[in-house]
C-alpha cells in the first residue's frame, strides 16, 4: 500500500470515528440455532417492517426540524440515483461528534436505531439531554446508502434492493470492492489521503474515487472535524462457546502497517488507545442486558474502511457490528442496542469520562464465535 498525505485532525487523537465494517465470515456451526437472548422466532430475514423508507425518513426528520429539534440538510454529494443523503445536526456545543449508519443497504436496522437516537437526544429537554446538547455538536447520518436500501433499480442478476452495495453498474478504476452490474461497497472507499476524491486503491494522490457516499462522509468529516464518529453495521448470526447468540461485535483501527508507511505509528497508537476507551464505554453500556452479548470483531486492516481511514487521519475510531437478517422481535433488540450504546457514548464524551474509560474491558473481550445459518 502506497503512502498518502494526511490532513491533521484538529483534535488529534481525541477525535472518535466510530466506523463499522460488515461482512466477515466465521466458521460454520453445525448445530441448530440456539435458544438465547434476544429470543423469539428467527422470522423473515431482511424484513423492512418497522424501518422507514427513504421518503418516510426524510419526512420524519423534516418534522423534527420544523419543530426546532434538529437542523436537517443533505450530504455534500448525492447518490448515483440523484437522491439526497440526510444529515442531522443536534446541539451547538464546542465538541463535534459524528455518527453514521447503514453504509451497506441491507444492514438497515441500525438506521432505525439512529432514528431512535435522534429523537431521544433532540426530542425532549431533560437535564441529561440538555447537557449533551450544550457540550456537543452532534452530526448523525442515519442512512448513508440510500440507493442500496430501497433504490428502484435491478442488478445484473435481476436482484432488487436492499443489497449491500450502492448503485453504480460500471467501474473503470479502483474496482477492488465493486460488484459487477450492481455497485461499490461504500465502506471500502473512504479516503485517508489529502482529499475525499482520492481512491484508496489507486497509487498516489488522485481524483478517481467514484463512490459519492464515501466522499460525502469524508467531506463531512473534513468540515466538522468530529471528536466522535459512530458508524453502525450488521453482521450475521454467531454463537459463543456457551451456545449464546452473539448480538454484536466491536473493533477499533488496526491499519498499523499503513500507519508505519505514513510515518505516523506513534500517533496511530494513541488513536487506537482512545478508540478502545470509546469501545469500553459502549460495551459497559449494555453489560448485563439480556439482549446484548458483544464480542471482538475479527476485522481486516484494509485502510479504506471508515474505521481505519478516519483513524489514519487522526480520529479515534470504533466499529460496531450488530446481528442482522432476523425477525422483528430480535431486530427490535438490535435497534435498541444501537441507540443505547450511542446515547451512553454521547453522555461520556459530553462529560469527558470516556477519556479515562476502563481498558480492562477491552483486554478481556472475547473473540467472535462460529456462524449459525438461518436455515
C-alpha positions as CSV (number, residue, x, y, z in Angstrom):
1,X,0.0,0.0,0.0
2,X,1.4,3.3,-1.1
3,X,1.7,6.4,1.2
4,X,-1.0,9.0,1.3
5,X,-0.6,12.6,2.5
6,X,-2.5,13.0,5.8
7,X,-4.6,16.0,6.8
8,X,-4.1,16.6,10.6
9,X,-7.3,16.4,12.6
10,X,-8.0,19.4,14.7
11,X,-8.5,17.4,17.8
12,X,-5.7,14.9,17.2
13,X,-6.2,11.5,18.9
14,X,-9.3,12.7,20.7
15,X,-11.4,12.5,17.5
16,X,-13.6,9.5,17.6
17,X,-14.8,8.0,14.3
18,X,-17.0,5.0,15.1
19,X,-16.6,3.2,11.8
20,X,-18.2,-0.1,11.3
21,X,-17.2,-2.8,8.8
22,X,-19.6,-5.5,7.8
23,X,-19.4,-8.9,6.1
24,X,-16.6,-11.1,7.6
25,X,-17.5,-14.7,7.9
26,X,-16.7,-17.0,10.8
27,X,-16.6,-20.8,10.7
28,X,-19.8,-22.6,10.1
29,X,-21.6,-24.1,13.0
30,X,-23.4,-27.4,12.5
31,X,-25.8,-27.1,15.4
32,X,-29.4,-25.8,15.1
33,X,-30.0,-22.2,16.0
34,X,-29.7,-22.0,19.8
35,X,-32.3,-20.6,22.2
36,X,-30.9,-17.4,23.7
37,X,-31.3,-13.7,24.1
38,X,-32.5,-12.0,22.0
39,X,-35.0,-14.8,21.8
40,X,-38.1,-15.2,19.7
41,X,-38.6,-16.6,16.2
42,X,-36.0,-16.1,13.6
43,X,-38.8,-14.7,11.3
44,X,-38.3,-13.4,7.8
45,X,-34.8,-12.2,7.3
46,X,-34.3,-8.7,5.9
47,X,-37.9,-7.7,6.6
48,X,-38.4,-4.0,6.1
49,X,-41.2,-3.8,8.6
50,X,-40.6,-1.1,11.2
51,X,-37.9,0.6,9.2
52,X,-38.5,3.9,7.5
53,X,-38.4,4.1,3.7
54,X,-36.3,6.8,2.1
55,X,-39.3,9.1,1.8
56,X,-40.5,8.3,5.4
57,X,-37.1,9.0,6.9
58,X,-36.9,12.4,5.2
59,X,-40.5,13.2,6.3
60,X,-39.8,12.2,9.9
61,X,-36.6,14.3,10.1
62,X,-38.3,17.3,8.4
63,X,-41.0,17.3,11.1
64,X,-38.3,17.3,13.8
65,X,-36.5,20.2,12.1
66,X,-39.8,22.1,11.7
67,X,-40.3,21.7,15.4
68,X,-36.8,23.2,16.1
69,X,-35.3,20.0,17.5
70,X,-32.7,19.4,14.8
71,X,-31.0,21.0,11.8
72,X,-31.5,18.9,8.6
73,X,-29.6,19.1,5.4
74,X,-28.4,17.0,2.5
75,X,-24.9,15.5,2.4
76,X,-22.3,17.2,0.2
77,X,-22.8,14.5,-2.6
78,X,-26.0,12.9,-3.9
79,X,-26.3,9.2,-4.6
80,X,-26.0,7.9,-8.1
81,X,-29.8,7.9,-8.4
82,X,-29.8,11.6,-7.6
83,X,-31.1,11.1,-4.0
84,X,-30.1,13.3,-1.1
85,X,-28.5,11.6,1.9
86,X,-30.0,13.1,5.2
87,X,-27.6,14.8,7.6
88,X,-28.9,15.7,11.1
89,X,-27.2,18.1,13.4
90,X,-28.2,18.3,17.1
91,X,-26.8,20.7,19.7
92,X,-24.3,23.6,19.5
93,X,-21.6,22.6,21.9
94,X,-17.8,23.0,21.4
95,X,-17.1,19.3,20.9
96,X,-18.2,18.0,17.5
97,X,-19.4,14.4,17.3
98,X,-20.5,12.3,14.2
99,X,-22.4,9.1,13.9
100,X,-23.1,7.3,10.6
101,X,-25.0,4.1,9.9
102,X,-26.4,1.8,7.1
103,X,-23.4,2.1,4.7
104,X,-24.5,-1.3,3.5
105,X,-28.0,-1.1,2.1
106,X,-29.2,-4.4,3.5
107,X,-28.0,-3.6,7.0
108,X,-30.8,-1.3,7.8
109,X,-32.0,-2.0,11.4
110,X,-29.1,0.2,12.6
111,X,-30.7,3.1,10.7
112,X,-33.8,2.6,12.9
113,X,-31.5,2.7,15.9
114,X,-30.1,6.0,14.8
115,X,-33.5,7.5,14.2
116,X,-34.4,6.4,17.7
117,X,-31.2,8.1,19.0
118,X,-32.0,11.3,17.1
119,X,-35.5,11.5,18.7
120,X,-34.1,10.6,22.1
121,X,-31.4,13.3,22.2
122,X,-33.4,16.0,20.4
123,X,-37.0,15.1,21.4
124,X,-37.1,16.4,24.9
125,X,-35.4,18.9,27.2
126,X,-34.4,16.6,30.1
127,X,-31.4,17.8,32.1
128,X,-29.2,15.0,30.6
129,X,-30.2,15.8,27.0
130,X,-29.6,19.5,27.6
131,X,-26.2,18.8,29.0
132,X,-25.3,16.7,25.9
133,X,-26.6,19.4,23.5
134,X,-24.7,22.1,25.4
135,X,-21.4,20.1,25.3
136,X,-21.6,18.6,21.8
137,X,-22.5,19.4,18.3
138,X,-23.7,16.0,17.1
139,X,-23.9,15.0,13.4
140,X,-25.9,11.9,12.6
141,X,-26.3,10.3,9.2
142,X,-28.9,7.6,9.8
143,X,-28.7,6.1,6.3
144,X,-25.6,6.5,4.1
145,X,-26.6,4.0,1.4
146,X,-30.0,5.3,0.4
147,X,-29.8,3.6,-3.1
148,X,-28.7,0.2,-1.8
149,X,-31.6,0.3,0.8
150,X,-34.6,0.9,-1.4
151,X,-33.4,2.3,-4.8
152,X,-35.8,1.5,-7.7
153,X,-33.1,-0.5,-9.6
154,X,-32.3,-4.1,-10.6
155,X,-28.8,-5.5,-10.8
156,X,-27.2,-7.7,-13.5
157,X,-28.7,-10.8,-11.8
158,X,-32.2,-9.2,-11.7
159,X,-32.0,-8.8,-7.9
160,X,-33.8,-5.9,-6.3
161,X,-32.8,-3.8,-3.3
162,X,-32.0,-4.0,-0.4
163,X,-28.5,-5.1,-1.1
164,X,-25.0,-4.4,0.3
165,X,-23.5,-2.1,-2.4
166,X,-24.6,1.3,-3.7
167,X,-25.9,1.6,-7.3
168,X,-23.1,2.0,-9.9
169,X,-23.2,-0.7,-12.5
170,X,-19.9,0.4,-14.2
171,X,-16.4,0.7,-12.9
172,X,-13.2,1.8,-14.7
173,X,-10.6,2.2,-12.0
174,X,-10.1,1.1,-8.4
175,X,-12.6,-1.7,-8.7
176,X,-11.2,-3.8,-5.8
177,X,-14.6,-3.8,-3.9
178,X,-17.1,-3.4,-6.8
179,X,-19.8,-5.9,-7.7
180,X,-20.3,-6.2,-11.5
181,X,-23.7,-4.9,-12.6
182,X,-24.5,-3.5,-9.2
183,X,-22.1,-1.1,-7.4
184,X,-19.4,-0.4,-4.9
185,X,-19.0,-1.5,-1.2
186,X,-19.2,2.0,0.2
187,X,-17.3,1.1,3.3
188,X,-14.1,0.4,1.4
189,X,-13.7,3.7,-0.3
190,X,-13.2,6.3,2.5
191,X,-10.2,8.4,1.5
192,X,-7.4,8.7,4.1
193,X,-5.4,10.9,1.7
194,X,-5.4,14.6,1.1
195,X,-8.9,14.9,-0.4
196,X,-12.2,13.0,-0.3
197,X,-11.8,12.3,-4.0
198,X,-8.7,10.2,-3.6
199,X,-9.3,6.5,-4.5
200,X,-7.7,4.3,-1.8
201,X,-6.8,1.6,-4.4
202,X,-5.1,3.8,-7.0
203,X,-1.4,4.6,-6.3
204,X,-0.5,8.2,-5.4
205,X,-2.8,11.2,-5.0
206,X,-5.7,11.2,-7.4
207,X,-9.3,12.3,-8.0
208,X,-10.5,8.9,-9.1
209,X,-12.9,8.0,-6.2
210,X,-16.2,7.1,-7.8
211,X,-18.2,6.4,-4.6
212,X,-20.2,9.6,-3.8
213,X,-21.5,8.3,-0.5
214,X,-18.0,7.7,0.8
215,X,-16.8,11.0,-0.5
216,X,-19.8,12.7,1.2
217,X,-18.9,11.2,4.6
218,X,-15.2,12.2,4.3
219,X,-16.3,15.7,3.2
220,X,-18.5,16.0,6.3
221,X,-15.6,14.8,8.4
222,X,-13.3,17.4,6.9
223,X,-15.9,20.1,7.5
224,X,-16.8,19.2,11.1
225,X,-13.6,17.6,12.5
226,X,-15.6,15.4,14.8
227,X,-14.2,14.1,18.1
228,X,-16.7,11.2,17.8
229,X,-17.9,9.5,14.7
230,X,-20.2,6.5,15.1
231,X,-20.8,4.1,12.2
232,X,-23.0,1.1,12.8
233,X,-23.4,-2.0,10.6
234,X,-24.8,-5.6,10.8
235,X,-23.1,-8.9,10.8
236,X,-24.6,-12.4,10.5
237,X,-25.6,-14.6,13.4
238,X,-22.8,-16.1,15.5
239,X,-22.6,-18.1,18.8
240,X,-20.2,-18.1,21.6
241,X,-18.6,-21.1,23.3
242,X,-21.7,-21.4,25.6
243,X,-24.1,-21.5,22.6
244,X,-25.4,-18.0,23.2
245,X,-26.1,-15.9,20.2
246,X,-23.6,-13.1,19.7
247,X,-25.7,-10.0,19.2
248,X,-22.8,-7.6,18.3
249,X,-19.1,-7.3,17.7
250,X,-16.8,-4.3,18.2
251,X,-13.4,-3.2,16.9
252,X,-11.1,-0.3,16.6
253,X,-8.5,0.8,14.0
254,X,-5.8,-1.7,13.1
255,X,-4.1,-0.5,9.9
256,X,-0.8,-0.4,11.7
257,X,1.2,-1.2,8.5
258,X,-0.3,1.7,6.6
259,X,0.4,3.9,9.6
260,X,4.0,2.9,9.5
261,X,4.2,3.6,5.8
262,X,2.8,7.1,6.5
263,X,5.3,7.7,9.4
264,X,2.5,8.1,12.0
265,X,2.9,4.9,14.0
266,X,3.1,6.8,17.4
267,X,0.1,8.9,16.7
268,X,-1.8,5.9,15.4
269,X,-1.0,4.0,18.6
270,X,-2.6,6.9,20.6
271,X,-5.6,6.7,18.3
272,X,-6.0,3.0,19.0
273,X,-6.0,3.6,22.7
274,X,-8.6,6.4,22.5
275,X,-10.7,4.1,20.3
276,X,-10.5,1.3,22.8
277,X,-11.7,3.6,25.6
278,X,-14.7,4.6,23.5
279,X,-15.4,0.9,22.8
280,X,-15.2,0.2,26.5
281,X,-17.9,2.8,27.2
282,X,-20.2,1.1,24.6
283,X,-19.5,-2.3,26.0
284,X,-20.3,-1.2,29.5
285,X,-23.5,0.5,28.3
286,X,-25.1,-2.9,27.6
287,X,-23.2,-5.1,30.0
288,X,-25.7,-7.2,31.9
289,X,-28.6,-6.7,29.5
290,X,-30.1,-10.0,28.4
291,X,-30.4,-8.8,24.8
292,X,-26.7,-8.0,24.4
293,X,-23.8,-10.4,24.0
294,X,-20.9,-8.5,22.5
295,X,-17.5,-9.9,21.2
296,X,-14.5,-8.6,19.4
297,X,-14.9,-8.3,15.6
298,X,-12.3,-10.2,13.5
299,X,-11.7,-7.3,11.2
300,X,-9.2,-6.7,8.4
301,X,-6.6,-3.9,8.2
302,X,-7.9,-2.5,4.8
303,X,-7.1,1.2,5.1
304,X,-10.1,2.4,3.0
305,X,-12.5,1.1,5.6
306,X,-14.1,4.0,7.5
307,X,-12.8,2.7,10.8
308,X,-9.3,2.7,9.6
309,X,-9.4,5.7,7.2
310,X,-10.5,8.1,9.9
311,X,-8.2,6.6,12.4
312,X,-5.3,7.2,10.0
313,X,-6.5,10.8,9.7
314,X,-6.2,11.2,13.4
315,X,-9.6,10.2,14.7
316,X,-10.2,7.6,17.4
317,X,-12.4,5.0,15.6
318,X,-14.7,2.2,16.7
319,X,-16.5,-0.4,14.7
320,X,-19.9,-1.8,16.0
321,X,-21.4,-4.7,14.1
322,X,-24.9,-5.8,15.2
323,X,-26.7,-9.1,14.4
324,X,-28.8,-8.7,11.3
325,X,-31.1,-10.6,8.8
326,X,-33.5,-11.6,11.5
327,X,-37.2,-11.4,12.5
328,X,-38.8,-8.4,14.1
329,X,-38.6,-9.4,17.8
330,X,-34.9,-9.8,17.7
331,X,-34.5,-6.8,15.3
332,X,-36.1,-4.5,17.9
333,X,-33.4,-5.5,20.4
334,X,-30.7,-4.8,17.8
335,X,-32.1,-1.3,17.2
336,X,-32.2,-0.8,20.9
337,X,-28.5,-1.8,21.3
338,X,-27.6,0.8,18.7
339,X,-29.4,3.6,20.4
340,X,-28.4,2.6,23.9
341,X,-24.7,2.4,23.1
342,X,-24.9,5.6,21.1
343,X,-26.6,7.5,23.9
344,X,-24.2,6.3,26.6
345,X,-21.2,7.3,24.4
346,X,-22.6,10.7,23.8
347,X,-23.0,11.2,27.6
348,X,-19.5,10.0,28.2
349,X,-18.0,12.3,25.6
350,X,-20.1,15.2,26.8
351,X,-18.7,14.9,30.4
352,X,-15.2,13.8,29.3
353,X,-15.4,10.4,31.2
354,X,-14.7,8.4,28.0
355,X,-11.1,9.6,28.1
356,X,-10.4,7.5,31.3
357,X,-12.7,4.6,30.5
358,X,-11.5,1.2,31.8
359,X,-9.3,-0.6,29.2
360,X,-9.5,-3.9,31.0
361,X,-13.0,-4.2,29.5
362,X,-11.2,-4.3,26.1
363,X,-8.4,-6.6,27.3
364,X,-11.0,-9.2,28.4
365,X,-13.3,-9.1,25.4
366,X,-14.0,-12.5,23.8
367,X,-13.4,-13.4,20.2
368,X,-16.4,-13.8,18.0
369,X,-17.6,-17.4,17.7
370,X,-18.9,-19.6,14.9
371,X,-21.6,-18.6,12.4
372,X,-25.1,-20.1,12.5
373,X,-27.2,-20.5,9.4
374,X,-30.8,-19.1,9.4
375,X,-31.9,-22.2,7.6
